């Protein structure tokens, strides 16, 4: 099954830099995804999560409800 995805023009230009005559965009994307382990991406997300927790300032539930206007 073939599908279409939307990317910004800048992204397509970058993909073109990785692409050779014999490679399709599908080949390029799969190569890049095979090169970078999912765990590496998840690790960066986890680091960002903990960084944000350091500055997290919780709001009491009632105050939060007022902020989002829920009764």
Buried (B, 14 or more C-beta within 10 A) or exposed (E): EEEEEEEEEEEEEEBEEEBEEEBEBEEBBEEEEEEEEEEEEEEEEEEEEEEEEEEEEEEEEEEEEEEEEEE
